[in-house]
Amino acid sequence: MMPVNEGEIQPYISRCAVCEAPANVIAVHSQTIQIPNCPAGWNSLWIGYSFAMHTGAGAEGGGQSLSSPGSCLEDFRATPFIECNGARGSCHYFANKFSFWLTTIENDQEFKVPESQTLKSGNLRTRVSRCQVCIKATDSRQ
């Protein structure tokens, strides 16, 4: 596959901003297709899908704590990232890059060895855990 030039890919790369929150923020995960509730005294910021980690070039990879808001992505995409090289200004999709999502699990299966299962493309969301990002309520947000 040929690399994509930086100018061609920019409209498809998401941007983010790091903001200071007025209170603590956490992600809660259900390990079901049901959206979990925020704990008492916390308010919802967004709902999403439970993202665990990804692999990268060589033995590289990354992820974050499941309590981090970054583990709850609003949109599910089987491959939610591409790899870009800033020095060369090119980006690639690679077949050997994987994303790992928290799966759903039935209550009676929690402590059993998981069974292998092949999912078809239109059926992926039925096995990805749902999550919600919550912010601790303060006097002004209650």
mmCIF file of the C-alpha atoms, coordinates in Angstrom:
data_MODEL
# 
_entry.id   MODEL 
# 
loop_
_atom_site.group_PDB 
_atom_site.id 
_atom_site.type_symbol 
_atom_site.label_atom_id 
_atom_site.label_alt_id 
_atom_site.label_comp_id 
_atom_site.label_asym_id 
_atom_site.label_entity_id 
_atom_site.label_seq_id 
_atom_site.pdbx_PDB_ins_code 
_atom_site.Cartn_x 
_atom_site.Cartn_y 
_atom_site.Cartn_z 
_atom_site.occupancy 
_atom_site.B_iso_or_equiv 
_atom_site.pdbx_formal_charge 
_atom_site.auth_seq_id 
_atom_site.auth_comp_id 
_atom_site.auth_asym_id 
_atom_site.auth_atom_id 
_atom_site.pdbx_PDB_model_num 
ATOM 1   C CA . MET A 1 1   ? 0.000   0.000   0.000  1.00 0.00 ? 1   MET A CA 1 
ATOM 2   C CA . MET A 1 2   ? 1.306   3.428   -0.897 1.00 0.00 ? 2   MET A CA 1 
ATOM 3   C CA . PRO A 1 3   ? 1.647   6.049   1.829  1.00 0.00 ? 3   PRO A CA 1 
ATOM 4   C CA . VAL A 1 4   ? -0.872  8.872   1.995  1.00 0.00 ? 4   VAL A CA 1 
ATOM 5   C CA . ASN A 1 5   ? 0.520   12.404  1.987  1.00 0.00 ? 5   ASN A CA 1 
ATOM 6   C CA . GLU A 1 6   ? -0.064  14.512  5.092  1.00 0.00 ? 6   GLU A CA 1 
ATOM 7   C CA . GLY A 1 7   ? -2.156  17.109  3.240  1.00 0.00 ? 7   GLY A CA 1 
ATOM 8   C CA . GLU A 1 8   ? -4.529  14.436  1.943  1.00 0.00 ? 8   GLU A CA 1 
ATOM 9   C CA . ILE A 1 9   ? -5.105  12.805  5.332  1.00 0.00 ? 9   ILE A CA 1 
ATOM 10  C CA . GLN A 1 10  ? -5.524  15.892  7.570  1.00 0.00 ? 10  GLN A CA 1 
ATOM 11  C CA . PRO A 1 11  ? -9.314  16.182  7.100  1.00 0.00 ? 11  PRO A CA 1 
ATOM 12  C CA . TYR A 1 12  ? -9.652  12.626  8.484  1.00 0.00 ? 12  TYR A CA 1 
ATOM 13  C CA . ILE A 1 13  ? -7.461  12.999  11.592 1.00 0.00 ? 13  ILE A CA 1 
ATOM 14  C CA . SER A 1 14  ? -9.311  13.914  14.746 1.00 0.00 ? 14  SER A CA 1 
ATOM 15  C CA . ARG A 1 15  ? -8.095  16.710  16.968 1.00 0.00 ? 15  ARG A CA 1 
ATOM 16  C CA . CYS A 1 16  ? -8.286  16.925  20.707 1.00 0.00 ? 16  CYS A CA 1 
ATOM 17  C CA . ALA A 1 17  ? -7.743  19.437  23.445 1.00 0.00 ? 17  ALA A CA 1 
ATOM 18  C CA . VAL A 1 18  ? -6.684  18.812  27.011 1.00 0.00 ? 18  VAL A CA 1 
ATOM 19  C CA . CYS A 1 19  ? -8.940  20.707  29.352 1.00 0.00 ? 19  CYS A CA 1 
ATOM 20  C CA . GLU A 1 20  ? -8.970  21.184  33.078 1.00 0.00 ? 20  GLU A CA 1 
ATOM 21  C CA . ALA A 1 21  ? -12.155 19.744  34.568 1.00 0.00 ? 21  ALA A CA 1 
ATOM 22  C CA . PRO A 1 22  ? -13.834 21.378  37.556 1.00 0.00 ? 22  PRO A CA 1 
ATOM 23  C CA . ALA A 1 23  ? -14.063 17.971  39.299 1.00 0.00 ? 23  ALA A CA 1 
ATOM 24  C CA . ASN A 1 24  ? -12.808 14.383  39.045 1.00 0.00 ? 24  ASN A CA 1 
ATOM 25  C CA . VAL A 1 25  ? -13.757 12.457  35.883 1.00 0.00 ? 25  VAL A CA 1 
ATOM 26  C CA . ILE A 1 26  ? -13.969 8.646   35.586 1.00 0.00 ? 26  ILE A CA 1 
ATOM 27  C CA . ALA A 1 27  ? -15.061 6.024   33.071 1.00 0.00 ? 27  ALA A CA 1 
ATOM 28  C CA . VAL A 1 28  ? -17.328 3.169   34.159 1.00 0.00 ? 28  VAL A CA 1 
ATOM 29  C CA . HIS A 1 29  ? -17.701 0.016   32.054 1.00 0.00 ? 29  HIS A CA 1 
ATOM 30  C CA . SER A 1 30  ? -20.545 -2.495  32.053 1.00 0.00 ? 30  SER A CA 1 
ATOM 31  C CA . GLN A 1 31  ? -19.047 -5.490  30.176 1.00 0.00 ? 31  GLN A CA 1 
ATOM 32  C CA . THR A 1 32  ? -22.521 -5.766  28.624 1.00 0.00 ? 32  THR A CA 1 
ATOM 33  C CA . ILE A 1 33  ? -24.267 -3.934  25.775 1.00 0.00 ? 33  ILE A CA 1 
ATOM 34  C CA . GLN A 1 34  ? -26.154 -1.945  28.450 1.00 0.00 ? 34  GLN A CA 1 
ATOM 35  C CA . ILE A 1 35  ? -24.871 1.555   29.222 1.00 0.00 ? 35  ILE A CA 1 
ATOM 36  C CA . PRO A 1 36  ? -23.766 1.621   32.875 1.00 0.00 ? 36  PRO A CA 1 
ATOM 37  C CA . ASN A 1 37  ? -25.047 4.241   35.291 1.00 0.00 ? 37  ASN A CA 1 
ATOM 38  C CA . CYS A 1 38  ? -22.797 6.839   36.838 1.00 0.00 ? 38  CYS A CA 1 
ATOM 39  C CA . PRO A 1 39  ? -22.243 6.342   40.571 1.00 0.00 ? 39  PRO A CA 1 
ATOM 40  C CA . ALA A 1 40  ? -24.428 8.315   42.970 1.00 0.00 ? 40  ALA A CA 1 
ATOM 41  C CA . GLY A 1 41  ? -23.198 11.903  43.125 1.00 0.00 ? 41  GLY A CA 1 
ATOM 42  C CA . TRP A 1 42  ? -21.732 11.810  39.593 1.00 0.00 ? 42  TRP A CA 1 
ATOM 43  C CA . ASN A 1 43  ? -23.151 13.207  36.322 1.00 0.00 ? 43  ASN A CA 1 
ATOM 44  C CA . SER A 1 44  ? -22.819 11.886  32.763 1.00 0.00 ? 44  SER A CA 1 
ATOM 45  C CA . LEU A 1 45  ? -20.451 13.539  30.266 1.00 0.00 ? 45  LEU A CA 1 
ATOM 46  C CA . TRP A 1 46  ? -20.760 10.986  27.418 1.00 0.00 ? 46  TRP A CA 1 
ATOM 47  C CA . ILE A 1 47  ? -21.476 7.347   26.622 1.00 0.00 ? 47  ILE A CA 1 
ATOM 48  C CA . GLY A 1 48  ? -19.397 5.108   24.412 1.00 0.00 ? 48  GLY A CA 1 
ATOM 49  C CA . TYR A 1 49  ? -17.587 1.833   23.809 1.00 0.00 ? 49  TYR A CA 1 
ATOM 50  C CA . SER A 1 50  ? -14.903 0.365   26.099 1.00 0.00 ? 50  SER A CA 1 
ATOM 51  C CA . PHE A 1 51  ? -11.494 0.720   24.407 1.00 0.00 ? 51  PHE A CA 1 
ATOM 52  C CA . ALA A 1 52  ? -8.608  -1.123  26.079 1.00 0.00 ? 52  ALA A CA 1 
ATOM 53  C CA . MET A 1 53  ? -5.477  -0.744  23.918 1.00 0.00 ? 53  MET A CA 1 
ATOM 54  C CA . HIS A 1 54  ? -3.853  -0.898  20.480 1.00 0.00 ? 54  HIS A CA 1 
ATOM 55  C CA . THR A 1 55  ? -0.698  -2.298  18.942 1.00 0.00 ? 55  THR A CA 1 
ATOM 56  C CA . GLY A 1 56  ? 1.761   -0.267  16.915 1.00 0.00 ? 56  GLY A CA 1 
ATOM 57  C CA . ALA A 1 57  ? 5.027   -0.576  14.988 1.00 0.00 ? 57  ALA A CA 1 
ATOM 58  C CA . GLY A 1 58  ? 7.190   -3.498  16.052 1.00 0.00 ? 58  GLY A CA 1 
ATOM 59  C CA . ALA A 1 59  ? 6.421   -4.485  19.637 1.00 0.00 ? 59  ALA A CA 1 
ATOM 60  C CA . GLU A 1 60  ? 4.908   -1.054  20.332 1.00 0.00 ? 60  GLU A CA 1 
ATOM 61  C CA . GLY A 1 61  ? 1.435   -0.424  21.623 1.00 0.00 ? 61  GLY A CA 1 
ATOM 62  C CA . GLY A 1 62  ? -0.497  1.664   24.047 1.00 0.00 ? 62  GLY A CA 1 
ATOM 63  C CA . GLY A 1 63  ? -3.550  1.983   26.170 1.00 0.00 ? 63  GLY A CA 1 
ATOM 64  C CA . GLN A 1 64  ? -4.743  3.605   29.342 1.00 0.00 ? 64  GLN A CA 1 
ATOM 65  C CA . SER A 1 65  ? -6.375  2.732   32.634 1.00 0.00 ? 65  SER A CA 1 
ATOM 66  C CA . LEU A 1 66  ? -9.994  1.623   32.282 1.00 0.00 ? 66  LEU A CA 1 
ATOM 67  C CA . SER A 1 67  ? -10.921 4.364   34.759 1.00 0.00 ? 67  SER A CA 1 
ATOM 68  C CA . SER A 1 68  ? -9.537  6.962   32.326 1.00 0.00 ? 68  SER A CA 1 
ATOM 69  C CA . PRO A 1 69  ? -12.012 8.841   30.079 1.00 0.00 ? 69  PRO A CA 1 
ATOM 70  C CA . GLY A 1 70  ? -9.766  7.829   27.150 1.00 0.00 ? 70  GLY A CA 1 
ATOM 71  C CA . SER A 1 71  ? -10.944 4.236   27.587 1.00 0.00 ? 71  SER A CA 1 
ATOM 72  C CA . CYS A 1 72  ? -14.514 5.207   26.629 1.00 0.00 ? 72  CYS A CA 1 
ATOM 73  C CA . LEU A 1 73  ? -14.691 6.205   22.950 1.00 0.00 ? 73  LEU A CA 1 
ATOM 74  C CA . GLU A 1 74  ? -17.945 7.757   21.735 1.00 0.00 ? 74  GLU A CA 1 
ATOM 75  C CA . ASP A 1 75  ? -17.806 5.968   18.368 1.00 0.00 ? 75  ASP A CA 1 
ATOM 76  C CA . PHE A 1 76  ? -16.871 2.349   17.734 1.00 0.00 ? 76  PHE A CA 1 
ATOM 77  C CA . ARG A 1 77  ? -14.452 1.762   14.883 1.00 0.00 ? 77  ARG A CA 1 
ATOM 78  C CA . ALA A 1 78  ? -12.773 -1.624  14.501 1.00 0.00 ? 78  ALA A CA 1 
ATOM 79  C CA . THR A 1 79  ? -9.478  0.155   13.746 1.00 0.00 ? 79  THR A CA 1 
ATOM 80  C CA . PRO A 1 80  ? -9.754  3.597   15.360 1.00 0.00 ? 80  PRO A CA 1 
ATOM 81  C CA . PHE A 1 81  ? -6.280  4.801   14.392 1.00 0.00 ? 81  PHE A CA 1 
ATOM 82  C CA . ILE A 1 82  ? -3.696  5.051   11.648 1.00 0.00 ? 82  ILE A CA 1 
ATOM 83  C CA . GLU A 1 83  ? 0.051   5.346   12.052 1.00 0.00 ? 83  GLU A CA 1 
ATOM 84  C CA . CYS A 1 84  ? 1.725   8.551   10.904 1.00 0.00 ? 84  CYS A CA 1 
ATOM 85  C CA . ASN A 1 85  ? 5.404   9.382   10.629 1.00 0.00 ? 85  ASN A CA 1 
ATOM 86  C CA . GLY A 1 86  ? 5.889   13.072  11.405 1.00 0.00 ? 86  GLY A CA 1 
ATOM 87  C CA . ALA A 1 87  ? 9.415   13.186  9.952  1.00 0.00 ? 87  ALA A CA 1 
ATOM 88  C CA . ARG A 1 88  ? 8.279   11.958  6.536  1.00 0.00 ? 88  ARG A CA 1 
ATOM 89  C CA . GLY A 1 89  ? 4.762   13.390  6.755  1.00 0.00 ? 89  GLY A CA 1 
ATOM 90  C CA . SER A 1 90  ? 3.126   10.130  5.646  1.00 0.00 ? 90  SER A CA 1 
ATOM 91  C CA . CYS A 1 91  ? 0.409   7.972   7.180  1.00 0.00 ? 91  CYS A CA 1 
ATOM 92  C CA . HIS A 1 92  ? -0.413  4.295   6.674  1.00 0.00 ? 92  HIS A CA 1 
ATOM 93  C CA . TYR A 1 93  ? -3.030  1.696   7.551  1.00 0.00 ? 93  TYR A CA 1 
ATOM 94  C CA . PHE A 1 94  ? -1.280  -1.547  8.474  1.00 0.00 ? 94  PHE A CA 1 
ATOM 95  C CA . ALA A 1 95  ? -2.897  -4.991  8.491  1.00 0.00 ? 95  ALA A CA 1 
ATOM 96  C CA . ASN A 1 96  ? -0.859  -6.002  11.558 1.00 0.00 ? 96  ASN A CA 1 
ATOM 97  C CA . LYS A 1 97  ? -2.169  -3.157  13.756 1.00 0.00 ? 97  LYS A CA 1 
ATOM 98  C CA . PHE A 1 98  ? -4.857  -4.252  16.167 1.00 0.00 ? 98  PHE A CA 1 
ATOM 99  C CA . SER A 1 99  ? -7.227  -2.562  18.559 1.00 0.00 ? 99  SER A CA 1 
ATOM 100 C CA . PHE A 1 100 ? -8.466  -4.293  21.696 1.00 0.00 ? 100 PHE A CA 1 
ATOM 101 C CA . TRP A 1 101 ? -11.896 -3.595  23.133 1.00 0.00 ? 101 TRP A CA 1 
ATOM 102 C CA . LEU A 1 102 ? -13.426 -4.751  26.422 1.00 0.00 ? 102 LEU A CA 1 
ATOM 103 C CA . THR A 1 103 ? -15.868 -7.521  25.583 1.00 0.00 ? 103 THR A CA 1 
ATOM 104 C CA . THR A 1 104 ? -19.322 -8.290  26.863 1.00 0.00 ? 104 THR A CA 1 
ATOM 105 C CA . ILE A 1 105 ? -19.660 -11.260 29.179 1.00 0.00 ? 105 ILE A CA 1 
ATOM 106 C CA . GLU A 1 106 ? -22.651 -13.022 30.688 1.00 0.00 ? 106 GLU A CA 1 
ATOM 107 C CA . ASN A 1 107 ? -22.819 -13.106 34.509 1.00 0.00 ? 107 ASN A CA 1 
ATOM 108 C CA . ASP A 1 108 ? -22.697 -16.933 34.586 1.00 0.00 ? 108 ASP A CA 1 
ATOM 109 C CA . GLN A 1 109 ? -19.559 -16.939 32.368 1.00 0.00 ? 109 GLN A CA 1 
ATOM 110 C CA . GLU A 1 110 ? -17.383 -14.516 34.383 1.00 0.00 ? 110 GLU A CA 1 
ATOM 111 C CA . PHE A 1 111 ? -14.947 -17.105 35.739 1.00 0.00 ? 111 PHE A CA 1 
ATOM 112 C CA . LYS A 1 112 ? -14.932 -19.564 32.844 1.00 0.00 ? 112 LYS A CA 1 
ATOM 113 C CA . VAL A 1 113 ? -12.396 -19.818 30.017 1.00 0.00 ? 113 VAL A CA 1 
ATOM 114 C CA . PRO A 1 114 ? -13.702 -17.690 27.109 1.00 0.00 ? 114 PRO A CA 1 
ATOM 115 C CA . GLU A 1 115 ? -14.798 -19.506 23.962 1.00 0.00 ? 115 GLU A CA 1 
ATOM 116 C CA . SER A 1 116 ? -13.384 -18.404 20.604 1.00 0.00 ? 116 SER A CA 1 
ATOM 117 C CA . GLN A 1 117 ? -15.886 -16.680 18.377 1.00 0.00 ? 117 GLN A CA 1 
ATOM 118 C CA . THR A 1 118 ? -15.671 -15.175 14.894 1.00 0.00 ? 118 THR A CA 1 
ATOM 119 C CA . LEU A 1 119 ? -17.678 -11.982 14.471 1.00 0.00 ? 119 LEU A CA 1 
ATOM 120 C CA . LYS A 1 120 ? -18.917 -10.704 11.134 1.00 0.00 ? 120 LYS A CA 1 
ATOM 121 C CA . SER A 1 121 ? -18.424 -7.012  10.322 1.00 0.00 ? 121 SER A CA 1 
ATOM 122 C CA . GLY A 1 122 ? -22.025 -5.949  11.014 1.00 0.00 ? 122 GLY A CA 1 
ATOM 123 C CA . ASN A 1 123 ? -22.106 -7.816  14.326 1.00 0.00 ? 123 ASN A CA 1 
ATOM 124 C CA . LEU A 1 124 ? -19.089 -6.344  16.159 1.00 0.00 ? 124 LEU A CA 1 
ATOM 125 C CA . ARG A 1 125 ? -20.968 -3.920  18.425 1.00 0.00 ? 125 ARG A CA 1 
ATOM 126 C CA . THR A 1 126 ? -22.924 -6.789  19.995 1.00 0.00 ? 126 THR A CA 1 
ATOM 127 C CA . ARG A 1 127 ? -19.749 -7.959  21.771 1.00 0.00 ? 127 ARG A CA 1 
ATOM 128 C CA . VAL A 1 128 ? -18.133 -4.635  22.737 1.00 0.00 ? 128 VAL A CA 1 
ATOM 129 C CA . SER A 1 129 ? -18.721 -3.418  26.290 1.00 0.00 ? 129 SER A CA 1 
ATOM 130 C CA . ARG A 1 130 ? -20.519 -0.118  26.760 1.00 0.00 ? 130 ARG A CA 1 
ATOM 131 C CA . CYS A 1 131 ? -19.241 2.634   29.020 1.00 0.00 ? 131 CYS A CA 1 
ATOM 132 C CA . GLN A 1 132 ? -20.043 6.059   30.380 1.00 0.00 ? 132 GLN A CA 1 
ATOM 133 C CA . VAL A 1 133 ? -17.754 8.905   31.401 1.00 0.00 ? 133 VAL A CA 1 
ATOM 134 C CA . CYS A 1 134 ? -18.881 10.640  34.563 1.00 0.00 ? 134 CYS A CA 1 
ATOM 135 C CA . ILE A 1 135 ? -17.891 13.800  36.418 1.00 0.00 ? 135 ILE A CA 1 
ATOM 136 C CA . LYS A 1 136 ? -18.202 14.209  40.179 1.00 0.00 ? 136 LYS A CA 1 
ATOM 137 C CA . ALA A 1 137 ? -21.093 16.512  40.976 1.00 0.00 ? 137 ALA A CA 1 
ATOM 138 C CA . THR A 1 138 ? -20.162 19.798  42.603 1.00 0.00 ? 138 THR A CA 1 
ATOM 139 C CA . ASP A 1 139 ? -22.535 22.290  44.198 1.00 0.00 ? 139 ASP A CA 1 
ATOM 140 C CA . SER A 1 140 ? -22.885 24.142  40.872 1.00 0.00 ? 140 SER A CA 1 
ATOM 141 C CA . ARG A 1 141 ? -23.472 20.941  38.800 1.00 0.00 ? 141 ARG A CA 1 
ATOM 142 C CA . GLN A 1 142 ? -26.042 19.169  41.009 1.00 0.00 ? 142 GLN A CA 1 
# 
